[in-house]
Amino acid sequence: MDNVNSTWGSRFIISAIAQGGIITFLSLSMVGIQMIFAKDVNMIQFLSLSFEGPAKWFFIGLMLYLIITVAIAVTAVFYNHLEVNMRKKITGKTNLLVWIHLIGMNIGGLGTTLSMIFAGLIGSGAMDLLNTGQIGKANLAVMDSFIPPIATFIGILAIGVLCGGLAYAVSYLKKSPVLD
């Protein structure tokens, strides 16, 4: 049996590792900010106490970021199964669909979740901590300005996932190669 590699599985794994690095950096940044301002305010406690307001966007964005990172890694497993276990080749137009999948999941997922995280920080007044050293007042009006970019990024994510689903189905249903 020859050595078969999963090109797309590897690309999605690398992408998941990069997304994991970004969320780790964001988490460490938040811990660092909390350590700097620990005497004045507990930002995480403030955000958790104001969950019914704009801060919920922060938490939902953070949780969705973790989910999209895991989803990218799981997608790598699917492509690995397709390319290695089933020995299906992804070529031609299907290859383009998988590129759209990879880019759409990463750009759409990252854009959606980061927009939500920053909307929650800005709308709750927590972002003022960096400028003034104090948490500002909640600003519900600013939240409306985040809706169009979030919707756009969700659209990019959806297009990527739909293209990936189509590419996977087409490749999965291809006639299997003759095995040695």
C-alpha positions as CSV (number, residue, x, y, z in Angstrom):
1,M,0.0,0.0,0.0
2,D,1.4,3.4,-0.9
3,N,1.6,6.3,1.4
4,V,-1.5,8.5,0.9
5,N,-1.7,12.0,2.4
6,S,-4.7,14.2,2.9
7,T,-3.9,17.6,1.3
8,W,-7.1,19.2,2.4
9,G,-7.1,17.5,5.8
10,S,-3.6,19.1,6.3
11,R,-4.8,22.5,5.2
12,F,-7.8,22.5,7.6
13,I,-5.6,21.3,10.5
14,I,-3.1,24.1,9.9
15,S,-6.0,26.5,9.8
16,A,-7.4,25.1,13.1
17,I,-4.0,25.5,14.7
18,A,-3.8,29.1,13.5
19,Q,-7.3,29.9,14.8
20,G,-6.4,28.2,18.1
21,G,-3.4,30.5,18.3
22,I,-5.6,33.6,17.7
23,I,-8.1,32.7,20.4
24,T,-5.2,31.9,22.8
25,F,-3.7,35.3,22.1
26,L,-7.1,37.0,22.7
27,S,-7.5,35.1,26.0
28,L,-4.0,36.0,27.2
29,S,-4.6,39.6,26.2
30,M,-7.7,39.7,28.3
31,V,-5.9,38.1,31.3
32,G,-3.1,40.7,30.8
33,I,-5.5,43.6,30.8
34,Q,-7.3,42.2,33.9
35,M,-3.9,41.9,35.6
36,I,-3.0,45.5,34.8
37,F,-6.3,46.9,36.0
38,A,-7.0,44.4,38.8
39,K,-6.9,47.1,41.5
40,D,-9.6,49.2,39.8
41,V,-12.0,46.8,38.2
42,N,-12.7,43.1,37.6
43,M,-13.5,43.2,33.9
44,I,-14.7,39.6,33.7
45,Q,-16.9,40.0,36.7
46,F,-18.3,43.2,35.2
47,L,-19.1,41.5,31.9
48,S,-20.7,38.4,33.6
49,L,-22.9,40.6,35.8
50,S,-24.1,42.6,32.7
51,F,-24.9,39.5,30.6
52,E,-28.4,40.8,29.7
53,G,-26.9,43.8,28.0
54,P,-24.3,44.2,25.2
55,A,-21.8,42.1,27.1
56,K,-23.7,39.0,26.0
57,W,-22.3,39.6,22.5
58,F,-18.8,39.3,24.0
59,F,-19.6,35.9,25.6
60,I,-21.5,34.5,22.6
61,G,-18.7,35.7,20.2
62,L,-16.1,34.0,22.4
63,M,-18.0,30.7,22.6
64,L,-18.7,30.8,18.8
65,Y,-15.0,31.4,18.2
66,L,-14.1,28.2,20.1
67,I,-16.8,26.3,18.2
68,I,-15.6,27.5,14.8
69,T,-12.0,26.5,15.7
70,V,-13.2,23.0,16.6
71,A,-15.4,22.8,13.5
72,I,-12.4,23.6,11.3
73,A,-10.4,20.8,13.0
74,V,-13.3,18.3,12.6
75,T,-13.6,19.3,8.9
76,A,-10.0,18.2,8.6
77,V,-10.9,14.8,9.9
78,F,-13.7,14.5,7.2
79,Y,-11.3,15.5,4.4
80,N,-8.7,13.1,5.8
81,H,-11.2,10.3,5.7
82,L,-12.2,11.2,2.2
83,E,-8.7,11.5,0.8
84,V,-6.9,8.8,2.8
85,N,-9.4,6.1,3.8
86,M,-11.6,6.3,0.8
87,R,-8.8,7.4,-1.6
88,K,-11.0,10.0,-3.3
89,K,-9.2,12.7,-5.2
90,I,-10.5,16.3,-5.0
91,T,-9.8,17.8,-8.4
92,G,-11.1,20.5,-10.9
93,K,-14.2,22.5,-9.9
94,T,-14.5,20.5,-6.6
95,N,-11.1,21.8,-5.6
96,L,-12.3,25.3,-6.1
97,L,-15.3,24.6,-3.9
98,V,-13.0,23.3,-1.1
99,W,-10.9,26.4,-1.3
100,I,-14.1,28.5,-0.9
101,H,-14.9,26.3,2.1
102,L,-11.5,26.8,3.7
103,I,-11.5,30.6,3.1
104,G,-15.1,31.0,4.0
105,M,-14.9,29.2,7.3
106,N,-11.8,31.1,8.3
107,I,-12.7,34.6,7.1
108,G,-16.4,34.3,7.9
109,G,-15.9,32.6,11.2
110,L,-13.1,34.9,12.4
111,G,-14.9,38.0,11.2
112,T,-18.3,37.1,12.8
113,T,-16.9,36.1,16.2
114,L,-14.3,39.0,16.5
115,S,-17.0,41.5,15.5
116,M,-19.3,40.1,18.2
117,I,-16.5,40.1,20.8
118,F,-15.6,43.8,20.1
119,A,-19.3,44.8,19.9
120,G,-19.8,43.4,23.4
121,L,-16.7,45.1,24.7
122,I,-17.5,48.4,23.2
123,G,-21.3,48.3,23.8
124,S,-20.8,47.3,27.5
125,G,-18.3,50.1,28.1
126,A,-15.5,47.6,28.9
127,M,-13.3,48.8,26.1
128,D,-13.1,52.2,27.8
129,L,-10.9,50.5,30.4
130,L,-8.0,50.7,27.9
131,N,-8.5,54.4,27.2
132,T,-9.5,55.8,30.6
133,G,-8.7,53.1,33.1
134,Q,-12.4,53.0,34.0
135,I,-15.3,51.0,32.6
136,G,-17.7,53.3,30.8
137,K,-21.4,53.3,30.5
138,A,-23.2,50.8,28.2
139,N,-23.9,52.2,24.8
140,L,-26.7,50.3,23.1
141,A,-26.7,52.7,20.0
142,V,-23.2,51.5,19.0
143,M,-24.5,47.9,18.8
144,D,-26.5,48.7,15.6
145,S,-23.3,49.6,13.7
146,F,-22.0,46.0,14.2
147,I,-25.0,44.3,12.7
148,P,-24.1,44.8,9.0
149,P,-20.5,43.5,9.3
150,I,-21.6,40.6,11.4
151,A,-24.3,39.7,8.9
152,T,-21.8,40.0,6.0
153,F,-19.3,37.7,7.8
154,I,-22.1,35.2,8.6
155,G,-22.9,35.2,4.9
156,I,-19.3,34.5,4.0
157,L,-19.2,31.7,6.5
158,A,-22.4,30.2,5.2
159,I,-21.2,30.3,1.6
160,G,-18.0,28.6,2.6
161,V,-19.8,25.8,4.5
162,L,-22.3,25.3,1.7
163,C,-19.5,25.0,-0.9
164,G,-17.6,22.6,1.4
165,G,-20.7,20.4,1.9
166,L,-21.3,20.3,-1.9
167,A,-17.6,19.5,-2.6
168,Y,-17.6,16.8,0.0
169,A,-20.8,15.2,-1.3
170,V,-19.6,15.3,-4.9
171,S,-16.2,13.7,-3.9
172,Y,-17.8,11.2,-1.6
173,L,-20.2,10.0,-4.4
174,K,-17.4,9.7,-7.0
175,K,-16.7,6.2,-8.2
176,S,-14.0,4.7,-6.0
177,P,-10.6,4.1,-7.6
178,V,-9.4,0.5,-8.1
179,L,-7.4,-0.5,-5.1
180,D,-4.1,-2.4,-5.6
